[in-house]
Amino acid sequence: MIILENVSKKFGTGVYGLTNVSFTVEKGEFAFLVGPTGSGKTTIIRMLIREVMPTQGTIVVGNWNIIRLPGRKVPDLRKKIGVVFQDLKLLPDRTILENTYLPLELSGVSSKEAMKRAEDILGKVGILEHANKFPVQLSGGERQRSAIARALVLSPEILLADEPTGDLDDDTAWEIVNLLKEINEAGTTVLMATHNANIIKKLNKRIIKLNKGVLIGEKNDKDEEKPSASDAPEEQKEQEKKHEVHEHKKTEEKKESITDKFEQALKE
Amino acid sequence: MKFFKTAWKNIRRSPYQAFAAIFIMTLTFLAFSLFAIIFYGSSEVVSYFESKPQVTAFFKDEAKEEEIDSLKNSLTESGIVSGTKFVSKEEALKIYRDQNKDDPLLLDLVTADILPASLEISTFVIDDLTLVSDTLQKSEIVEEVVFQKDVVSTLTSWTSAIRKIGVFVVVLLAVVSVFIMVIIIGIKVSQKRGDIETMRLIGAGSWYVRMPFIIEGVIYGLFGAVVGWLISYGILLYATPKLSYFLKGVPVFPLSPSFMFSLLGVEVLFALILGTFSSYFAVLRYLKK
């Protein structure tokens, strides 16, 4: 369902966001994309909807080869994948119902049918009573549910959730995770990026571990943790070294800039 | 319909920008309407004078009918004259009485004897008037020649100048309108950059994003055209009695409603083009793929 082969991403600054990442997520699977901030989780999700392109490698999502996909087909790809964005991206000037309705409108569903389906999905995620409220009027958990509703309203085969429990308290986070679990049990492939160790541990699902843009291990729900094929220690060290050199360079530049300013101030 | 609703919502949520856009469009179309009316009116005045006898020869009292006929035939045979009309002393009196029927004092003093017989001559080409006038002046039976060439050529040069000024002003205002519209739509696109990015990420195509902005531009254009036209029609109706008095005898005012509605049609078309062009230019400029 989702295949990444030797995917690397070099940003304009020269820093690698991802280095030779390869993994597969099967149809109907629930997988966690795990790693600390800056490990490349969001970059992978952004690549899966072709918000950013990899520098090298191959990405296949369903029947779509992301690299070879013509630009005019990108909207079609995005309609087939439900995404819960890290910052939710709910439109602030539209009600929850209108936000949920939007993907249906984009897909050309008739307004009557779209309204019915939007209400149905809001009912399923448990926020139908807030349908006519604006995002700003809802709590964090309710907004998260709204984003999930919007991601699911077109019944996608794949759901990508980027830190959906990020800003939530434990109870609300669990409600969201259980909702995603139910969605997965209904047949949707779920790839959830998170760094919440508690959830990962308790849910006991497949884990794809990243660190500084490198895949450092995978663990299936029944297996013991095993290091990734691309997780050659030399490679990881090299990537970490690159990262450290970049950080060191940035600190030096900052120091120089402060010294210059200080000297200039003294002269004046 | 959904695009129209979104566009309308965008307009309502930023009324000052909408007002500025409609105001500049109104100015453009008001200028367009006024110059169109002036141009049409002046063209009508010119064609009225052109269609009227352009040279009038007044005969001496002793001129005989045979001599007048002979002069008339020689002019007709020259091939440059498009029409002639003889007005006898009696007919001249009748015309005089018609023109002054409200003033009995003027009627009492005049008889057919003191009014001269005349021959009204028009030519195919305005430049031939000089030749006809010279010929008539050489004739011994002609007392006086009244020649309208100067009136017509002055009017023609005025009409031409008005046309040039009108085209310049309208083009200038249209260019300013396009720039202002591009800026206003550009501001709106920038304000909604976040929403546009979100819509694109959940599958919105380019046209889905662009269409409300283009419709917004068209709405500004149409509003401007209709309001500008209404103001110009109001000014025209207000000025019609004064203009009719000023151009006494020249049947130009009131202008026919069909002309005004045709003008509205042209302006609506022009507004569609102007609104679409400027908003499309703005979305291309501010909404890169």
Interface residues (C-beta under 8 A of the other chain):
Chain A: I49 E51 G71 R72 P75 D76 L77 R78 K79 V83 F85 K89 L90 L91 D93 L102 P103 E105 L106 S107 R150
Chain B: K2 R13 D195 E197 T198 M199 R200 L201 I202 G203 A204 G205 Y208 K289
